Amino acid sequence: MESRLAGWPLNLQPTPCPQPPTPNSPPQGWERCFCTHSSGHWYLPQAAGDPRTLWQGSPECRSSCPGTGWLQRDVDTGRMQGDYVLGGLFPLGSAEDAGLGDRTQPNATVCTRFSALGLLWALAVKMAVEEINNGSALLPGLHLGYDLFDTCSEPVVAMKPSLMFMAKAGSCDVAAYCNYTQYQPRVLAVIGPHSSELALITGKFFSFFLMPQVSYGASTDRLSNREIFPSFFRTVPSDRVQAMAMVELLQELGWNWVAAVGSDDEYGRQGLSLFSSLANTRGICIAHEGLVPLPRAGSLRLGTVQGLLHQVNQSSVQVVVLFASARAARTLFSYSIHCRLSPKVWVASEAWLTSDLVMTLPGMARVGTVLGFLQQGAPMPEFPSYVQTRLALAADPAFCASLDAEQPGLEEHVVGPRCPQCDHITLENISVRLLYHRTFAAYAAVYGVAQALHNTLLCDASGCPSREPVRPWQLLENMYNTSFRARGLVLRFDASGNVHMDYDLKLWVWQDPTPVLRTVGAFDGRLKLWHSQLSWHTPGNQPPVSQCSRQCREGQVRRVKGFHSCCYDCVDCKAGSYQRSPDDLLCTQCDQDQWSPDRSTRCFPRRPTFLAWQEPAVLVLLILLGLALGLVLAALGLFIWHWDSPLVQASGGPRACFGLACLGLVCLSVLLFPGQPGPASCLAQQPLLHLPLTGCLSTLFLQAAQIFVGSELPPSWAEQLRGCLQGPWAWMVVLLALLAEAALCAWYLVVFPPEVVTDWWVLPTEALVHCRVRSWISFGLVHATNAVLAFLCFLGTFLVQSRPGHYNGARGLTFAMLAYFITWISFVPLFANVHVAYQPTVQMGAILLCALGILATFHLPKCYLLLWRPELNTPEFFLGDDAGGQGSSGTGGKETQGKSK
């Protein structure tokens, strides 16, 4: 908490000041009285001849200023003797009009305005001391005293009483020693000052002597540094707590695009820095940041306020955090009202939230909504009556007479009157200040020191056994981590000298002419907000929106543009990634075993998939397999049934049946591709395809070789080679081809064995389980034997001239090899470019098409002849010249010739 309230015009009618009885020095024993100037400010003349100077005791003064000097003397006697004396520093006045910047000599500074809040703080300390003295819970049998002074809210004024406190007891001298361990100053501890700016100065001074100092308002976080301020304590939380509460409030209400303004003093600069650092860590962007000069600053600096307000007004910012003293806040709002700034939400620091300087400013009701945090403290219901009693005593002539009989202390000749502005104060003038949370901190400070002194003197309920003099550093030892009770509230000084105290969130609710405070939440480390109690300045009482960019939808992340993280474009998360939290700047990739759709906020587990039996493509291929297998079995059955027929014998007999059986196995090999892949199925796929295919093609190669030898070679050569292509030698060729292919398959399986893999990325929502080919070169080499056999078949039959009257076997072989080459040449680019999930389907189709092509072009025409053209199933038609040795060549020739026609 911070308060730099300098005072305000009192609600009194101006009283004309008649001419003084003499223009020179006042008669001996008279004191000055001070009347209100026509401006409403308290005026302290500098020269005896000033026409507004009156001398107490003159008839004009008594008639013009009734009651003059009574309350002043009550505060002037802000000193009470005791066994142990506490010093007090309070802002009873202000020197803002005293021209401190023009000083050329270190002379006395005059306070020209009155601060009612400072008076209440002083009275709270007096009440606490009187309660302790009249009670028995603390320091039984001992008497506390106090010595209270005015700081005028200025460091140059506060240093004089600070020096006075360090003077030797009973004197005004501060002695210089090498060792102050045995030094006994006139006070044991100091209560105050109220502001951070003063506490930073007095704190270092008192820390040199290890004099305990308890502030009731200085909240800057710098004072928590125990190396610099080892003897500083306070009964208010650090500004860090208030800044954290502000950040929590902004987050709760969704405001991440705000302006932050502070007063150009220690309180405002440090508070603004704390808020900015905390806001940045929570993703709150500060669109505009600036400092408000204090009222005494030059006009050039005050012009920066207008520039700052203009920037805020032109932007989309709807929330302004104002961490400022009351005087700076009044300056800012004066310009704001004058410039007609559009209404905003103002998040107030505690220093100005309850300040009359701001609340009573004309036009404040038009600035918007004001929210701020205020310490909870503890209720002090007796305090208003105590203040009323003190004011009544100040108006009692008998009481004033008793004060006149007292000798002024020595310090009055050094620092002057303690409160020359305190006359004419009534309860009505300060009633708005009687808020327990503004005075409780000063009240609690006395109890904190008293408890530490109680512990130092080893006091108990029966009394204090030790009444030895206590030096400040001895008291300081017992103040660390001391717990004490004030008005039922248990407080404790932590290692940094701070206390923990909760905050209430207050809302200004206007009831002409000033607002009242409504509690709309609380902060005890966590914010509790009662939304139903909030009211806004916006149409329809809608909560204001203060964001640079709209909230991204689910499944979108922010792409920051510019320097502020709160200004961004919303980008959709693509499939395979998701938005983990609303503040993400990048989409988070799903794990490999998970998937997600576009604009997702979560990932889903991938389901393993493979070429299933029930897929439509597989079902079609199985039907095609059934057709091919049925035709193969039918052809094989016909060949066996017509085993001795010339057609079967010309086709190779057993080799033809072996070729058909191999072709059936080729068709059956497609059954290895559907279903969940396993290591065995992956290893068996290529060998069980290529070995039967090699067996089929080797028999066809023998057919082609026979045709080529019989048609293209001389008869002598043909007779020698024909024997090698029949009988055991033919089976040897088949065996050699199978061995060559088996060797290639074995090399393929040993060196580059296919493996079962789970591919997580090829499918959008599933994990593909398939057989991965480790080497495409080895995969191609496995086809080498079959490709060579097919190529030799094609060469051996393509250029062969058919003989009239004979079966044209070369044509069937040529078309069979063309079907083989067309199938597998087409397979290569199709297999390479098709999605890996469909590669098994492509391979199944190629196998079946190859088998059907060979079957349709080479074997089925022979089946046709066996079934529907049996008359052509003769040796002459199929065996040609080879039938001569078997007889009837002429008849057969004629018949064949006739049939060919």
N, C-alpha and C positions, 0 to 999 in steps of 0.2 A: 504494500500500500504506500502511496505517496500523496502528499498534499502540499501544494505550494500556494494555498489560498492567501492572498494578501489582504483581504478585507473588502469591505464594500460600503456604500453610503448607508448610514443608519436611518431608521424610520423616525426621524425627529425633525421638527420644524426648525429651520435656520433661526438662530438667535443672533440679533445684531450685537456687535461688540462695541460698547461705548469707549470713549477715549480713556486712557489710563490716568490715574490721579497725577502721576508725574511722568515726564518723558524719560527720566533717568532710571537708575537702578532702583529696584523695589525696596521698600523699608525692610530693615533687618528682621528676620523671622517669618517674612511672608513668602509664600510659594506661588508659583504661577498656576492659573487655571486656564483651561483651554475650551473655547466655545466652538461650535460648528460654523464652518465657513459657508458662504451662500451656495457653494458647489455641492455641499453635503459631505465633503471630506473633512477629516479632522486636520486642523492646521496648527503647526507648532512654529511660532515666530522665532526668527534667528536674532533679532535685535530688540532691545528693550523699548525702543521708540516706535516700534511698529504699531499702527493704529488698532490692530486687532489683538494687541496684548493687554491682558488684564492681570491684576495681581490679586491673589487670594487674600481675603480680608477687606477688600474695598467693597463699598455698598453696591457699586455697579456690577462687580463680578458676581456677588451673591444673588443679586436680583436677576441678572441675565442668565446665569448658569446655575440653576438650583441643583443642589446636591454635588456641586463640583468638588472633586477631590476625594469623595468618600470611597467609591469603589477603587479609585486609583490607589488610595492609601492601603486599602485592604490587600491589593496585589503587591503594592510596594512593600508591605510587610509579608511578602512571600517567603518569609524565613521563620522557621520555628526551631528553637533549640531542642536538642535531644542527646541521648547517649551516643547515638550514631546518626550522622546527618547525610541525607541524600541530596545531590545536586539535581537541578532540573533546567532544561533548555526547551523553551516553548515559543512558537511564533505568535506572540501577542500582538505584534504589529508588522508593518511592512515598510520598507524604505524605497519602494519603486519610484517615488517622485522626488527622491532626495538627491538625484544627480550624482550617483556614485562614480560614474564614468568620468566626471569632471573634477574629481578630487585631486588636489595637488599637495595636500598635507594630511598626515594621519590623525586628523582631528576626530571629534565625536560624530557619529552618524545618527541622524534623527529619523525615528519611525513616524511616518505621516499618515498611515492608515491602520485601522484596527481589524484584527482577525478574531471573530467570535469563537472559531473552532480552537484556536490556540488557547483562549481563555478556558474553554471547557476541558481541554486536555490538562491544563494546570489544576483546575478544580477537581478533576478525576484523581490526580495524584494526591492532592490534599485529602480527599475523601478516603483514599486507600490507606494513607498514613494514619489518619484518625481512627479508622476501623481497626487497624493492627494495634494501635496504642490502647484502644478501649477494649480489645479482646484479649483472650488468653491462649489462643491456639498457636500464635507465633510470637516469639520473643517475650514470654511472660516476665513481667517485672522490669522490662526495659522500655525505653522511650525513643521512638524514631523521630528525627527532625528532618527538615527539608530547607533547601535554599534554592528558590526558583528565580529564573531570569528570562528576559525576552531576547530572542535572537533576531527579531525583525526579518526573519527569513533570509538573512544575508550572512555569508561567512565572515565578513569583516566585523560584524556585530557579535557573532557567536564566539569569536575567539577571545573576547574580553572576559566574559563570565567563565569560559573554559580555563583561562589563566587564573582567574579568581578561585576556581575550585581547587587548583593545584597549589594555591598558596598555603603556607604553613598555617595550621590551626591558630586562629586568633590574630592573624595578620593579613596584610595584603601583599606579602613578599613571597616570590617563588625563588627558593634558594637553589644554588647550583652545587651539586655534589657529584663525586665520581660513583658513588653507590647510594641508590635510593631505597635500599632494603628497609632501613629503619626510619624512612621519611614518613611523616604523618601529615597528609594534606587535610584541609578543612572539611572535605566531604569524603565519604567512603565509596560511593558509587554515583554514577550520573544517569539520570533518566532523560533520554532524548539524544539528539534532536529529532525533528520529525521528518526531515527530507534526506534523500540520498546524497544530495550535493553537499549539505552541511556535514553529514555523518562521515563522508569520505575524508573530510578535513579534520574534524574533531576526533574521528576514530584513530587516525594515525598518531595524533597528539596524545590521546589518553593511552594508546597501546604502548607508547614509549615508557610510561610509568606503570603499565599493567593495571590501570584503573578500570574496573568493570564499568561498561557503558551499555545500557539497555535502551534501544530505540523503539519507539511505538509507531514508527511510520516509514523508516528508511528501508526500502525493499530491494535495492539493486543487488544483483547477484555477486558483484565484486566484493561485497562486504562479507561474504562467506569464506574468503581466503584467510585461513588461519595464520599464514606466515606474515601477512601484512597487518591484519587486524586481530591479534590474538585475544584481545579483551573486549571484543564487540559482540553483543547479543541483541536480539530483537524479538518482540512479541508479535510480529507479523511474518507471514511466509515470504520467501524470496520471490522476486518477480518471475523466476523460472516456473513456479507453480501456476501463477496466473497466466503466463504465456501458454503453458501446456493446456490449461482449461480453455483458453481461447481457440487453440488449434482443434481440440476435441469438439468444441461447439461448431466450428466451421465444417468439420468432417461430418458431424451428425446431420447437419442441415444441407449437406451437399454443395457447399460453396467452396470452389477451388480457384476462383479468379477474383482476387481482392486487391484493394489498395491498402498500403500500410503507411501510417503517418505517426511521427513521434515529435515530442517537443525537443527543442534544441538545448537540452540540458542533460545532465548525467542520467536522470531517470528515463527520459524519453529515448536518448540514444541507446542506452543499454537495453531497455525494454524492447525497442524496435529490433535490435540485433538478435536478442533471444527469440523473439517471435519469428523473425525471418528464418533463422536456422532451424527451428522446430517445424515451421511450416514446410520448408523445402524437403525435410525428411519424410513428411506425410503426404507429399504430392500436391501441396497447395501452392499455387503460383501467385507471385506478387506482381501485379501488372504495373503499379506505380508505387514508388517509395520516396518519401521526403521528410524533411524536418520543418517544424513550425517555429520560427524565431519567437523569443519571449517579447512581451510588449515593449520593453525598453530598447529593443533593437532598432537600428536605423530603418528609414523608409525603404531603402534599397533592398534590404533583406526581407522586409515585410512584403515586398512585391513578389517574392518567390511563392508566397502562399497563393496568390491569384493564379500564377502559372500552374501550380500543382492542382488546384481545384479545376482549372480549365481542362487539364488532361483527364482527370477523373470524370468530368462531366461529358467529355467527348467519347469516352470509351464505353464498353459494355459492362464495366464494373458496377455492381449494385451493392457491394459491401465494402465498408471502409473500417479498418482496425485503427483506432486512435489511441496510442499509448503516449499520453501527454499529461502534463500538469494542468491544473485548472485554468491558470492564466493563459497558457498557450492554447488550450481548447477554446477558451472564450474568444481569443484572437481569430482562430480558424473559423469558428462558427459565425463570427461577426462578418467576415469576408464571404463566407458561404451564403449567408442570408442576403447580404448586399448584392452578391453576384447571381442570386437566384439559382443556386445549384439544385438540380433535380433531386427529389427525396431519395435517400439511400438508407441502408441499414448500417448503423454505427455501432461497432463493438467497442465498448468503452473500457478503459482501464479504471481501476478503483479510484485513482486520484481525482477524476472529474465526474465520476458517475453521480455523486450526490452533492456536487458543489453548487451552491447558490449562484456563484459567479456565472455558471453555465445555465442552470435551470431557469433563472430569472431573466435571461437574455431575451429581449423582444424578438419574436419571430421563431423561437426555438421549436415551436410546435410544427413548423413546416419543414424541418430538416429530415424527417422520416422516422424510422424506428430506432430506438436506442436500447441496446442490451449490454449488460456488463456484470462482472462478478464482484461480489462483496463478501468480506469475511463474515462468518456466522457469529463468532464471539459468543458472549453469554449475556443474557438480559441483565440490566441494572435498573430495576424499577425505582429504587430510592434516589437515583441520581438527579432527576428533575426536581424533586423536593429539596434535595441538598443544594442545588444551584439556586433555587428560589430563596432558600434560607440565607445563603450568602449574599444574594442581591438585596434582600430585606435588611440585612445587617449593614450593608453599605449605605442604605438610605436612612439609617438610624443615627441621629445627631449624637446620642450618648456613646454609641460605638465609635463614631468618628472621633469624639473627644478622647476616648481611651487610646485611640491610635495616635492622636496628637501628643499624648504624654510620653509615648515611647521614643527613645533615641534612635535615630536612623543608624543603620549599620555602616561600617567603614566603607563597604563596597559602593554605596550610593555616590560617594564622592569620586569614585573611579569610573563606574559605568553609567551613572545617572539614574533617574527614576526607572523602576522596573516596568511600569506600564502607564505612561502618561496619557494613553488614549482610552483608558477603561471607564471614564465617567459617562454618565447618561445611558448606561446599559441596563435594559429591563429584560424580564423573562420573555416578553413578546419578541424582542429583537433576536434572541438566540434560540427560540423554541424549535425552529426547524433543524437546529444542530443537535438536538438532544436525541440522537440515534445511538443506540447502545453499541453498534458495531463501529462507530467512529471514535468512541471514547474508551471502549473496553481495553484496547491495546495498552493505553497509558496506565490504566488502572491495574492491569495484569503485570506490567513491568515492575511496579512496586512490590507486588507479592512475590515475584521471581527473586528480587534482591533480598527481600525479607526472609524467604525460605533458605537461601544460601547462607545468610548471616545466622539464621537459626541453627543450621547444620554446623557452621564454623564454631559457634559458641557452645556446641554440644548441649543445646537446650532440650528440655523435655516438658511434660505437662506441669511439673512442679516449679520449674524455673530454669534459669541459665546459670550453671555453676561457675562459669568463667565470665568475668566482666573486664578482662584485660583489653586494652586497646587493640583493635583489629586494623591491620593495614590493608590497603586495596588489593595487593597481590595475594594476601592470605584468603581474602574473600573470593578472589577469582578462582582459586583452586577448587572451591566448593560449588562454583556455578556451572562447571562443565557437567553435562548430562544430569542436571538437577531437574527433578519433577516437582511441580508445585500446583496448588489448587487455587483457582480464582473464580468465585461465584459458582462453585460446583463443577467447573470445567477443569479437567486435569490437563496441564500443559507440561512440556518437557523441553529443555534446551538440548539440542543434539550436539554432536561434535563440532558442527560448524556454527553453533550459536543460534540456530533457527528453531522455530517451533512449528509443529504441524497443526494447521487449522483449516477446517473445511470452508468452502465457499458456497454462497447462495447465488444463483443466477437471477438477476433482477431485470425487469422490463419497465421502461417508462410508460405509464398510463396517464394521459393528460386529464387533469381536472383543474380547469382554469382557476388561477393563472399559472400554476406550476404543476409539474407531474408528480404522481405518487409512484412508489416502487412496488411492483407486483413480483412475487417470487414465482419463477417459472421453471426452476430446476436447481440442481445442487451438484457440487463437484467435490468428491473426497478421494481423488485419484482416478475416479471414473465418473463420467458425466451421466447424470440422470436428468432427462429433459421431459417436461410435461407439455406435450404439444397442444393439448386442449386449452392450456392457459395462455398460449401465445396469440398475439394479435399483431397485424401488420398494417403498414401504411398503403398497401397496394389495393387496387380495386377488387372487390369481392373477398378481401382478406386472404388472398392467395399468398402462400410463401414465396418470397422473391427468389429468382434464379440468378445466380452469379457464376457463370461458366463461360470460358472462352469458346468452347466447342460443346456440342450436344453430347450426351452420353451415348457411347457406342452400344449397339444392340448386342445381344448374345451371339457369341461366335465371331466377334469382330475385335480387332486390336487397334491400338492407336499408332499412327505414323506421325510423329511430331514434326511440326513445321515451324520454323523460326527458332527462337531462343527459349521459349517457355514450353515446358512439358505438358501444360494444360491446353495448349493450342495444337490441334492435331486433326488429321483425317482418319476416318474409320475404314479399316481394310478387313475384308473377309478372310477368315482362315480357310485355307484350301483343304481338300480331302487329304487325310493322313496327318493333319495337325489340328490343334484345338486351342481355345482360349482358356487358360488355366485360371486367371483372375481378372476382374474388370479393369485393373490398372496395367495389364500387360502391354508392352510395346512390341513384342514379337510373339508370333504363334509358337506354341510348343509342339514339337514333333511327337507323335505317338510312338510307343515302343514297337519293335518289329513284330511282336505277336498281337498287335492291336491295330484297329482301323478307326476312321472317323469320316463322316460326310463333310461337305462344305458347311462352314459356319457352325461348327460344333463346339460344345463346351466340355466334352468328355470323349474318351476313347472307348471302343468296344472290343472285346476279344475276337480274334480271327478264328474262324472255323476251318479246320483242315479240309481240303477238297482235292479230288483227283478225278480221272475219267471214269465216271460211274457207269455201271451196266444199264441203268435205266435212262440214261440221257438219250434224246432223240437221235442224235448222230450215230451213237453206238447201236441203237436198235435198228437203224437202217442198214448199217454195216453188217450186223448179225444176220439180217434177212438176206443180204447179198452173199454173206458167207454160206448160209444154208443153200442158196441157189448154186453157188460155185461148187460146194462140196457134193451136192446132189448130182450135178453134171459130171463131176469127176468119178463118183462112184458108179454112175450109170455107164460112163464110157469104159471104166475098168471092168464092169460086169459084162458088157458087150464083148470086150476084147477076150475075156476069159471064156465066155460062151462060144465065141468063134475063134478059139485058140489056134486051130489048124488051118484056118482060112488063109488064102493068099494075102489078103489085106493085112491081117495081123502079122503074118510072117514077114511080109515086105516092110512093115513098120518096126520090125526088130523083135517081135515075139515077146519073150520075157523082158527084154529091155524096155519095150513100149509099156508093158504093165508096170515095170519098176518106175518109169518116168511118170506114169499117171499116179501111182501111189505117192511118189515124192511131191507131185503137184498138190495132192490132197493134204499132205503134211504142211506144205507152204500155206495153204488156206487156213489150216488149223492153228498156225503160229500167231494169227491175229488175236487169238484168245488170251495171249500173254499181255496184251496192252491194257484192256479195261481192268477196273478194280484197283484196290489200294496197292501201290507198288511196294515190293519188298526186295531185299537183296537178291534172292534167288530168281525172281521174275525179271529183274533188271539184267542179270547176267545171262539169262537164257534167251532173251528176246532175239538178239542178232544171230547167234549160232543156230537156233532152231528155225530161223527164217532162211538163212543162206545155205546151210548144208543141204536141206531138201531141194532148194532151188538149184543148187549145183548138180545134185543128182538128176534132176529133170533136164537141165540144160546139157549135161554131158551126153544123155541119150539122144537128144536132138542133134548135138554136134556129130555123133556117129552117123546119124541119118544124113546130115548134110555132107559129111565126108564121103559117104558112099555115093551120093548123087554126083558130087564133084568129080570123084575118081572115075566113075562110069561115063561121064559126059565129056570131061575136059582133057583127060589124060590119054595117051596112046594105049591101045589094047594090051600091049605087053606089060606096061607099067601097072595098068589097071588090074590085071590078073594077080600080080604080086602083092599089090596094096590091098586088094579086096579081102585077102585072107587075114590080113592084120586087123581089119575092121569088123571081123565076125568072130564068133566063138569066144574062147577065153580071152583073146587079146582085146576084144571090145570091152569086156568087163574090167580088164586091167586099165583101160583108158578111163573108165568111170571111177575106178578106185583111185587112180592118180589124181583125178580132178577133185574128188572128195577129200583126199589127203591134203592137197594144196589149200583147199578152202578151210579145212580143219586147222591147218597150221596158222593161217591168217587169223582165224577166230581165236585160237589159243593165245597168239601174240596180243591180240586186241584185249582179251580178258585179263591177261597178266600185266601188261604194261599200262594200259589205260582202261581199267575196269570201270564200267558205269556204276554210278552210286545213287542211292535214294537221297534226295534232298527235299527240304521244305523251303520253298521260295515264298518269302513274306511280302514281296513288293509287286509281283506281276499282276496280282488281282486286287481290286479295290477293297474288298471286304473279307476275302478268304485267304488262307495260306495254301498254296499249291504244292502238293506232294507229287513228285515225278522223278523219273530216271534221268539223271543228268549225264550227257555225253561229255567226257573229259577231253577228248581230242577228236576234232572233226576230220582230221587227216586220217587217223586210224579208222574212223567210221567209214570213210570213203574207200580205204584200202580193202576193207572186208568185202566190198562189192567187186573187187578187182577180178577174181577168178570167174565169177559169173559174167562180168562184162566182157572178158576176153573170149569166153566160150560163145556168148551171144554174137560177138563181133565176127568170130571165125565162121559161125553158122551163116551169118548174113553174107559174108564174102563168098562162101562156098556155094550159095544158092542164088544169089542175086543175078549173076551173069550167065547162069546155066540156061541153055536153050532146051525147051521141052520137046520131046519126041512125039510125033503124032501117033495116036493110038495107044499111048501109055499114060498111066496116072502121073499127073504133074505134082510130085511131092515137093519139088523145090519151091513152088509158089506158096504152099502152106507154111513151109519153114521161113520163107522170107517175111511173110506177113506176121508170123509169130514173133520173129526177132524185132520187127518194126514195132509191134505192140509192146515188147519188152523195153525197147529204147525210148519210145514215146512216154511210157509210164514213168520210168526212172529219171529221164532227163527233165520231165515236168515236175517230178517230185523234188528235185534239188532246189530250185528257186522258191517253190511253194513252201517246202519245209523250212527253208532259211528265213522266210519272211512272215510266216504265220505265227500267231501268238503261241508262246510255249505251252499254254494250256491245251492247244488244239494240235500240237505236233504228233501225239500218239494217234489221233484220229486220222491225220493225213497219212501217216505211215500205214495204218490199217487199210485205208482206201487204196494206197499204192500197191500193197501186196495183193489185195483181192482183184484189182484191175489188171495187174500183171498176170495173175493166174487165169483170170477169165479171158484175157487176150490170147494167151497161149492155147487155152482150151478151145476157144471159139475159132481160132484161125488154123489150128493144126489137128486137133483131135475130133472135134465135133463134125467136120466134113466127112471123116472116115466113118463115124457113127451113122451119119446120114446114108452113106453107101451101104453099110451093113444092114440097115433097117429098110430102106426104101429103094435101093438099087442093088439087090443081091446079084443080079445078072452080071454086074461088073466085077464081082469078087472072083476073078480068075487069075491064074498065074501069068498069062500073057499081059493082062492089063496092068498088073502091079509089079511082076518080076521081069518082064521084057525078055531080053536075050538069055537071061538066066533060066528061063523055062524050056529052052531047046533040048537040053539033055534030058528033060523029063517027058518029051513026046508031045504030039498033037500041036506042034507049033503052027502048022499051016492052018489047021482048023481054028485053033485059038486065034490066029492072026486074022482070019477072015471074019470070025465072029466079032472080034474086037473092032475090026475095021468097019464092019457093018453097023455095030452099035454106036461107033464114034460118029458115024454119020447121023 
